[in-house]
């Protein structure tokens, strides 16, 4: 599903930029994969921006207190 992923963190939210997203990948698949903290280290997702032309996705996680 993905070729590579990079993580960027700032004080307000955490984001993951995914490149190499296949044409068969949709927002629901990404949400299922990245919302499970135990499975993928993810967490509650605020937004998923899927750019099919660039074969990439940006996942923005909800801010949580104490992060």
N, C-alpha and C positions, 0 to 999 in steps of 0.2 A: 504494500500500500504506500509506503514512503521510502524515499531514498535517504533523506537525512532530516535531522531536526536540530534546532538550536533554541536555547532558552535565554530570555532576557527578563531581568527582574528590576523593578523600581520600587519606590516606597508605597505605591498605591495598588498595583496589580502585578500579576505574573502572566507572562505570555509565552506561547510556544509557536514558532514559525516552522511549518513543515513544507518541505519541497519534494517534488517528485510524486505528487498526489495523482493517483491513477484516475482514469475517466469513470471507473466503476465505483469510486469512493463518493459518498454523499455525507451531508452534515450529520445525519443520524448515526452513521458508522463512526465518525470522528467523536461524536458526543459519547457514544457507548464506550469507546476505547479510553478516552481521556477523563471521563467524569469519575471513574473508580480509583480512589486513592490507593487501595490495596493492590489492584491489578497493575496500574501504570504509574502510580505516584501522582496522579492528577487530583482533581477535586471539583467542586462546583464550578460550572462554566457560565460565564456571563454572556459571551458572544463567540460565534464562529464565523469567520469571514473566509469563504471558499472562493478562490479565483481559478476557475477552470482553465482560462487561457494561459495563465502563468504556471499552471499545475502546482499550486501552492495553497496553503490554508494558514490562517492566523487564528489561534485559539487564545482567548482572553479569559482568564479565570477570575472568579469573584474574589474581592478582597475579603480577607478574614482577619479578625482582630488577633494580634499577637504574632503576625507574620512580619 
